[in-house]
């Protein structure tokens, strides 16, 4: 389990962005905007077989098991004239095979 406070960012001045037609940051309030807290649960199941000269492992890692949508950053969308968010990776399964000599 990984848990952390939300990343701080410079807020976007929505009214000024609408007037300019591009993103305008509110530098007077630099780093006062804080995203929601970050949380991610990972899980792993593995099977290992040991032989005389080798060892082999097959595993399935699942990152972000709960498929939580953690905010990565914010941006100004010129088409909708609104602030939107980019999110970090959702659920990611990783199948792995390792052979050691």
Backbone as CSV, one residue per row, in Angstrom:
resi,resn,N_x,N_y,N_z,CA_x,CA_y,CA_z,C_x,C_y,C_z
1,UNK,0.853,-1.171,0.000,0.000,0.000,0.000,0.895,1.229,0.000
2,UNK,0.599,2.167,-0.869,1.296,3.444,-0.923,0.269,4.537,-0.675
3,UNK,0.605,5.430,0.243,-0.292,6.539,0.554,0.551,7.781,0.759
4,UNK,0.124,8.883,0.174,0.857,10.133,0.338,-0.058,11.322,0.141
5,UNK,0.383,12.445,0.661,-0.370,13.682,0.484,-0.377,14.097,-0.976
6,UNK,-1.385,14.814,-1.360,-1.516,15.253,-2.742,-0.411,16.202,-3.173
7,UNK,-0.042,16.114,-4.430,0.997,16.975,-5.012,0.497,18.426,-5.061
8,UNK,1.365,19.341,-4.705,1.017,20.768,-4.746,1.293,21.320,-6.151
9,UNK,0.414,22.206,-6.596,0.544,22.806,-7.921,0.174,24.277,-7.866
10,UNK,0.592,25.001,-8.877,0.181,26.391,-9.025,-1.207,26.389,-9.650
11,UNK,-2.186,27.038,-9.027,-3.549,27.000,-9.567,-3.663,27.751,-10.897
12,UNK,-4.622,27.323,-11.678,-4.916,27.974,-12.949,-5.955,29.061,-12.703
13,UNK,-5.709,30.251,-13.238,-6.671,31.353,-13.154,-7.666,31.146,-14.301
14,UNK,-8.827,30.603,-13.970,-9.808,30.224,-14.989,-10.311,31.422,-15.773
15,UNK,-10.641,32.509,-15.098,-11.166,33.694,-15.794,-10.133,34.274,-16.757
16,UNK,-8.890,34.422,-16.304,-7.827,34.961,-17.166,-7.539,34.003,-18.324
17,UNK,-7.628,32.698,-18.087,-7.405,31.712,-19.152,-8.481,31.816,-20.223
18,UNK,-9.710,32.032,-19.809,-10.805,32.202,-20.778,-10.574,33.453,-21.623
19,UNK,-10.127,34.529,-20.988,-9.895,35.784,-21.711,-8.704,35.678,-22.666
20,UNK,-7.641,35.017,-22.257,-6.420,34.880,-23.075,-6.557,33.790,-24.136
21,UNK,-7.420,32.808,-23.889,-7.556,31.686,-24.812,-6.462,30.656,-24.642
22,UNK,-5.715,30.735,-23.564,-4.668,29.760,-23.235,-4.510,29.735,-21.720
23,UNK,-3.763,28.775,-21.224,-3.616,28.623,-19.779,-2.865,29.812,-19.165
24,UNK,-3.409,30.320,-18.068,-2.774,31.396,-17.301,-2.742,30.930,-15.840
25,UNK,-1.553,30.872,-15.277,-1.396,30.408,-13.900,-1.482,31.577,-12.928
26,UNK,-1.992,31.307,-11.742,-2.093,32.292,-10.666,-0.826,32.187,-9.809
27,UNK,0.226,32.880,-10.236,1.521,32.773,-9.559,1.528,33.451,-8.184
28,UNK,0.541,34.269,-7.899,0.458,34.885,-6.570,0.140,33.837,-5.508
29,UNK,-0.506,32.752,-5.918,-0.869,31.663,-5.002,-0.098,30.388,-5.334
30,UNK,1.145,30.546,-5.736,1.986,29.428,-6.151,1.998,28.311,-5.105
31,UNK,1.742,27.096,-5.555,1.772,25.853,-4.761,0.740,25.822,-3.631
32,UNK,-0.280,26.645,-3.696,-1.329,26.594,-2.672,-2.410,25.580,-3.020
33,UNK,-2.530,25.248,-4.297,-3.492,24.233,-4.725,-2.894,22.854,-4.448
34,UNK,-3.677,21.977,-3.854,-3.190,20.634,-3.533,-4.166,19.596,-4.070
35,UNK,-3.638,18.627,-4.832,-4.471,17.540,-5.332,-4.942,16.667,-4.176
36,UNK,-5.918,15.811,-4.450,-6.363,14.840,-3.448,-5.205,13.913,-3.104
37,UNK,-5.266,13.313,-1.929,-4.212,12.404,-1.486,-4.054,11.239,-2.457
38,UNK,-2.806,10.766,-2.575,-2.457,9.658,-3.453,-2.548,8.360,-2.664
39,UNK,-3.209,7.362,-3.232,-3.274,6.043,-2.603,-3.256,4.980,-3.696
40,UNK,-2.497,3.921,-3.442,-2.428,2.829,-4.417,-2.136,1.528,-3.678
41,UNK,-2.864,0.479,-4.020,-2.672,-0.839,-3.445,-2.171,-1.768,-4.544
42,UNK,-1.042,-2.425,-4.292,-0.471,-3.385,-5.229,-0.542,-4.779,-4.611
43,UNK,-0.642,-5.804,-5.456,-0.689,-7.193,-4.975,0.199,-8.059,-5.856
44,UNK,0.713,-9.135,-5.265,1.578,-10.040,-6.021,1.341,-11.463,-5.551
45,UNK,1.289,-12.379,-6.514,1.251,-13.801,-6.218,2.363,-14.432,-7.055
46,UNK,3.141,-15.319,-6.419,4.301,-15.893,-7.113,4.482,-17.357,-6.736
47,UNK,5.028,-18.092,-7.672,5.376,-19.497,-7.439,6.844,-19.669,-7.831
48,UNK,7.655,-20.206,-6.909,9.081,-20.408,-7.154,9.405,-21.893,-7.061
49,UNK,10.196,-22.360,-8.021,10.658,-23.750,-8.022,12.186,-23.735,-8.006
50,UNK,12.751,-24.377,-6.991,14.205,-24.453,-6.865,14.708,-25.818,-7.315
51,UNK,15.682,-25.815,-8.203,16.356,-27.021,-8.650,17.805,-26.955,-8.179
52,UNK,18.631,-27.970,-8.541,20.030,-27.981,-8.104,20.807,-26.786,-8.622
53,UNK,20.649,-26.454,-9.883,21.448,-25.383,-10.491,20.652,-24.158,-10.911
54,UNK,19.366,-24.257,-10.882,18.539,-23.116,-11.310,17.364,-22.897,-10.352
55,UNK,16.819,-21.756,-10.497,15.612,-21.402,-9.758,14.707,-20.636,-10.728
56,UNK,13.445,-21.002,-10.766,12.530,-20.304,-11.669,11.336,-19.790,-10.868
57,UNK,10.876,-18.616,-11.271,9.745,-17.968,-10.595,8.778,-17.451,-11.641
58,UNK,7.518,-17.748,-11.437,6.469,-17.145,-12.254,5.592,-16.342,-11.295
59,UNK,5.274,-15.119,-11.684,4.505,-14.262,-10.787,3.526,-13.396,-11.565
60,UNK,2.509,-12.971,-10.857,1.544,-12.018,-11.388,1.492,-10.849,-10.410
61,UNK,1.909,-9.688,-10.879,1.845,-8.456,-10.098,0.672,-7.640,-10.631
62,UNK,-0.125,-7.137,-9.732,-1.227,-6.261,-10.129,-1.020,-4.940,-9.398
63,UNK,-0.735,-3.912,-10.182,-0.523,-2.583,-9.615,-1.844,-1.825,-9.650
64,UNK,-2.101,-1.073,-8.583,-3.332,-0.306,-8.426,-4.554,-1.225,-8.502
65,UNK,-4.576,-2.225,-7.622,-5.635,-3.240,-7.590,-7.021,-2.616,-7.510
66,UNK,-7.160,-1.542,-6.765,-8.469,-0.907,-6.597,-8.847,-0.004,-7.769
67,UNK,-7.933,0.148,-8.738,-8.161,0.971,-9.929,-8.511,2.414,-9.564
68,UNK,-7.877,2.924,-8.508,-8.124,4.290,-8.051,-7.571,5.298,-9.059
69,UNK,-8.335,6.325,-9.340,-7.928,7.376,-10.278,-7.221,8.486,-9.498
70,UNK,-5.893,8.400,-9.408,-5.096,9.419,-8.734,-4.773,10.538,-9.716
71,UNK,-4.951,11.771,-9.285,-4.711,12.928,-10.151,-3.216,13.112,-10.369
72,UNK,-2.819,13.303,-11.635,-1.424,13.583,-11.972,-1.184,15.090,-12.067
73,UNK,-2.031,15.775,-12.836,-1.923,17.230,-12.946,-3.231,17.812,-13.475
74,UNK,-3.287,19.127,-13.504,-4.454,19.821,-14.049,-4.035,20.594,-15.296
75,UNK,-4.999,20.863,-16.169,-4.711,21.651,-17.371,-5.964,22.411,-17.795
76,UNK,-5.760,23.437,-18.595,-6.866,24.228,-19.120,-7.224,23.691,-20.499
77,UNK,-8.480,23.294,-20.669,-8.963,22.787,-21.950,-9.544,23.962,-22.736
78,UNK,-8.891,24.303,-23.844,-9.308,25.464,-24.636,-10.658,25.254,-25.322
79,UNK,-11.005,24.010,-25.642,-12.279,23.745,-26.313,-13.467,23.937,-25.370
80,UNK,-13.381,23.358,-24.165,-14.500,23.455,-23.220,-14.374,24.668,-22.306
81,UNK,-13.217,25.337,-22.348,-12.938,26.506,-21.509,-13.132,26.180,-20.026
82,UNK,-12.541,25.052,-19.635,-12.670,24.582,-18.257,-11.360,23.917,-17.818
83,UNK,-11.197,23.737,-16.532,-10.025,23.052,-15.997,-10.317,21.559,-15.944
84,UNK,-9.406,20.770,-16.462,-9.551,19.318,-16.459,-8.316,18.697,-15.826
85,UNK,-8.371,17.389,-15.623,-7.297,16.684,-14.935,-6.784,15.513,-15.750
86,UNK,-5.482,15.264,-15.658,-4.877,14.039,-16.161,-4.708,13.113,-14.966
87,UNK,-4.994,11.834,-15.179,-4.926,10.866,-14.091,-3.776,9.891,-14.316
88,UNK,-3.276,9.340,-13.217,-2.208,8.363,-13.309,-2.775,7.021,-13.737
89,UNK,-1.879,6.090,-13.982,-2.217,4.771,-14.489,-3.250,4.070,-13.608
90,UNK,-4.170,3.400,-14.245,-5.166,2.605,-13.533,-4.611,1.220,-13.230
91,UNK,-5.469,0.241,-13.181,-5.079,-1.135,-12.899,-4.122,-1.655,-13.973
92,UNK,-3.010,-2.257,-13.535,-2.014,-2.759,-14.475,-1.530,-4.140,-14.050
93,UNK,-1.925,-5.207,-14.784,-1.409,-6.537,-14.469,-0.074,-6.770,-15.191
94,UNK,0.875,-7.380,-14.488,2.188,-7.683,-15.061,2.506,-9.144,-14.788
95,UNK,2.588,-9.943,-15.856,2.957,-11.346,-15.748,4.460,-11.441,-15.955
96,UNK,5.143,-12.154,-15.069,6.598,-12.184,-15.083,7.102,-13.612,-14.936
97,UNK,8.148,-13.952,-15.674,8.842,-15.231,-15.510,10.318,-14.943,-15.370
98,UNK,10.928,-15.503,-14.329,12.356,-15.262,-14.079,13.058,-16.605,-13.884
99,UNK,14.194,-16.738,-14.573,15.019,-17.941,-14.473,16.385,-17.505,-13.981
100,UNK,16.816,-18.053,-12.836,18.098,-17.710,-12.262,19.028,-18.916,-12.288
101,UNK,20.300,-18.654,-12.604,21.311,-19.710,-12.653,22.204,-19.638,-11.447
